[in-house]
Amino acid sequence: MIVAPGRLIVQREHAGLRADVYFALRLPGLSRTRIRQKIQTGESLLNGRRYATSARLREGDTITMDWRGTLPGTPAPALDILFEDQWILALDKPAGIASHPMGRTQSGTAIQFARERDAEAIAAHLARGDAGFYPRLVHRLDVFTSGVLIVARTNEGFREMQRLVEARRFSKTYLSVVEGIVDDEEGRIEGAIGRDPSSAVGLKMAVTREGLPAVTDYAVVRRLAGHTLVRAFPLTGRQHQVRLHFASIGHPVWGDLLYKDEKLFLRYQDSLAGLGEPPDPPLPPRHLLHAEAVSFVHPFTGKAMEICSPLPADFSLIIGRLSP
């Protein structure tokens, strides 16, 4: 669990550390982006004054913290480990857990779990003046997407994994239930993806000529009652790619309100914030998109890796209900 103090006193063993390195040591559940934000916005003061992330600390320095309504003390979720070695950690992320801090969700995330799990190792490396051990996400999954999530435990591991991603040698396979009957046994969806300028939802994407190229291959696994179980193989890694691409061909992912009915999505969000009545009928708890597997050649061992996540129980239950 993250300790969320309002006041920190720099001890002798931490004297000489940069401020951002000190925060990484004392609060390993916070992202480096969040650390910079707290310092740069004045939410954290050093001896009563604003300071830079590069400031060197002295014994006895006092750092005050203003959390401003965030919940840094929310425990990290307990996640299953699919694979780990000294460079890589593969997590089985359930639906409903954020991959990383965003907006009001600054804790209770998958990356917080990874950093708290490695807190002793992070502290030991920092104590030796080595800031190269710090878990970072190789890729991300949407909050309500379940499945394999890869974390690089070291900076070197992160750089090597990013090279694989950029070279398109990091392959992902998704399983999804989409609305309607997909006619072709297999196919390819192409459509550049960018922000949706007409949407009231800031994170919503759209197929647009001004967007970045995006390609998704797919294969039908099983045809259900008014729905289709498909495997999707995104060849690019755009935000919401699989969800948007299937919606663009008239087959939105089951339960995906954002790309099926934006007005209903906004009503649902208002109800969660206590600003309106819950939509009727009751809405699905999540969209049925599951990151089933990732494949790559391990950058340090040279071993061909395929890491798989078992199908969640809620996903299997819906498939059973929709089976003809």
N, C-alpha and C positions, 0 to 999 in steps of 0.2 A: 504493500500500500504506500502511496506517495505521502511523505511528510509535507504538510503545507503550513510552514511557520510564517508568522507575520514579521519575524525579526531573526536575523542570523548574525552571529559573531564569528568572525574569521579566526580560526585557531592557528597555532604556530605551524602545524604540518601543512597548512594550505596557503601560507604566505608565499607570495610570488606568482601564484596562479593567475591567469587571465580570468576576468569575471565570468565569461561564458563557459570556460572550462570548469570553474568552481561550481556553477549552477548544474552542469552536466553531472558532476560528482555528487552533489548534495540532493538533487532532484532528478534522478535518472528517468523518471516517467514523463518529464516535459520534453517536447520536441525542441530542437535547436531553433526552429522558427519562432516558437512561443517564447523561448528564452530571449531572443533578440527583441521581440515585440515588447516584453515586459521592461526591458532596459531602455529601449529607444522611446517608448511612450511615457516614461516617467512613472510607471506602475511600481518600479523598484528604484530605491534611492540608496546611494552609498554615502554614509555619514551625513545624511540629510540633503545631499545634492545629487543632481542627475550625473550620469557617468556613461562611458562608452563600454561596449562589449569587450574591448581590448585592454581595459584598465587593469593594471596589476594590483593585486590586493596585498594588504599588509596585516600582520597580526593585530587583532583588536578592532579592525574595521567593522562597522555596523551596517548591515544591509537590511532595509525595511521592504516589506512586500505588501502590495495592495492587490488582492485577488479579484476585486470588482465583480463579485457575483459568480465567478467561475467555481467549479467544484473540483479543485485539484486533488482532494482527498478521496474521491470515488475509487474503490478498489479496482484493480485491473481484473478483467474477466479471466477465468481459468480456461485456457484453450488446450486442445489436444495437440501433441507434437507428432507430425507425420514423418519428419526426418530431421536430423541435425548432425553437423560436424563442426569443426573449428571455424569454418567460414560461413556456413549457411544454416538457417533455421527455417523449416517449413511448418506452418501453422494450419490447423483446420478451423477456419473462421466460420462461426455460425451466423445465420441471418440475424440482423438486429444489432450487431456489434460494428462500430465504425473501425475502419482500418487505421485511421490516424486522427489527430485532433483537427477539428474544423468547426467554425462558427461557435455555437454555445457548447459543443461537445469537446471539452478539453481533456477529459479523462475517461477511464473505462474503455480504452481503445485496444486494438490488437497490438500496436507497436508499444504501448505502455506495458503490456504483459511481457513482451520480449525484453524490454529494457529493465524492468523490475526483476525478471528472471536472471538477467546477467548483471545485476547491480554490483555484486561483489567483484566480478571480473572487470567491470568498467572502473570501479574505484581503485582496484589494484594496478591497472594500467596507468590511470591518471596519476597515481601516487609515484609512479616511476617516470612521470613526465611524458607518457605515451598516450596521445589522444586518438590513436588509430583504432581502438576497439570501442565501437559504438553502433548498436544495431540500427539499421535503416531499411525501409521498405524498398524492395526491388520493383514492385508494381503494386497496384491498389485494387480493391474490390469495393463496389458500392455497399452501403450499409446493409441493404436487404438482399445482397447476393452472398451466398454461402460458398465454401470450398477452399481450395489450396491458396495460401498466401505465403509468398517467399520473402524472407528477411535476410539481408546480408549482415553478418555480425561484426565485420571489420570494414574499415574504409577501403582496404585493398579488395576485399570480396565484393563490395558494392561497385567499385569501378569495373571489375571484371564482369560482373553480372550485367551491368549497364551496357557494356560492349556487346554482349550476347543479344540483349534486347534491341539495341540499335541496328545490329546486323541481321535481325530477324531470325536468330538462331535460338530463340526462347519461345517455344510453342505452347499455346494454351488451348484447352478443349473445354467447352461448356456444354452442359445438358440443360435443356429448357422445355417447358410446355408452352406452346404458343396457341393463340386462338385461331379457330378455323382449320380446314383441312388443306395442308400444303400439298399441291398436286405432284410436283416433281420429286423423285426419290432423292435427288441431290441437286445442288445448284450453287450459284455465286451471287452475292449481293454487293454491288459497287455503288458508292455514293459518298462524295466528299462531306465531311462533318465539321460544323462550326456552331457557334452560339446562335440560338434562335432569337432574332431581334424582335419578333412579334410576341414573344412569350412574356408573361408577368413573373415567370419563375426563372431566377437568374442562372440556375444550373442546367436549364433545359437546352439540349442540343437540337440541331436540325440538319437535314441533308440540304446542302447549299453549295452553289458554285464557288463561293468565296472560302469554303472550308478546306480542310486538309484531306488528302486522299485516304480512303478507307475501303477495305475489302474484307468480306466475311464469306467463307465457304460453309456449307451446311450439308447434312445428310439426315434423312428421315429415319428415325428409330422405330416408331410405332404410331399408328393412327388411332386416335381415341375418339370418344363421343364429342364431336364438334371441336376437337382440338388435335394437336399433333405434337408428339414428343420428338424433339430434334437434337442433334449434336451440332454445335457451331464451332468453327475454327477461324477465329479472327486472325487475319494475316497482318493487320496493323493494330495499334493499341490506342484508339481514340476513346475519349470519355463517352460512356453509355453506348458504345458501338453496337454490341449485339442487340441490346434493347431497341435502339433507334432503327437499325437496319431491318429488323423483322417488322417493326411498326410501319416502316416505309413501304413494305410490300403487302400491307394489309393483314399482317399476322402478329399483333402485339403480344408480348410475353404475358402469360396469365398472371393477373394481379398487378400489372404495371399501370397504375393510374396516370402517371405523368405523361406517358406516350399514348394513352388511350383516350383519356378525358381530362384535360387540364383543369376545367372548372370543378370537376369532382375531386381532383387532387387538391386544389386550393381549399375546398370545403373541408376536406379531411384534415389538412394541416391546421386550419382554423379551429377545428374541434379538438385537436391535440393540444392546442395552446389555450383552450378554454374560451375561445372567442365565438363559438357557435355550437349548434346542436350536431351530434354525430349524424353523418349521412345515413340514409335508410334506403336499401337494406344494408346490413353490416358488410364492411369491406374486408377483402382478404388481408391477412396479417403481413404478407410480403409477396414480392413477385417471385415466380418460379424460375430462377436462374441460378445454376450451380456450377462453380469452377471445378470441374471434375478432375482435371489433370494438367500438369505442366511437364514439358519435356525439354531437356537441354543437355549439352555435354559439359560436365563439371569442369570449370576453368582451371582448377588446381590439380585434380586427380586424373582428368581425361576420361572419366567413366561416363557412359551414357546413362542419364537419369530420367526416370519417369516417376513422378510423385503423384499419387492419386488420393482423392478424398471420397469416402463412402457417401452414398446418397442419404441425405437427412431424412428422418422419419416423416416430417411434415410433407416433404416432396413426394415420398412414396405413397403417403395417404391420399394425396390429391390424384395421383396417377391411378390408384385403385378405384377412386370414386368416378373417374372419367373413363375407365375402361368399359368398352361396349359389352 
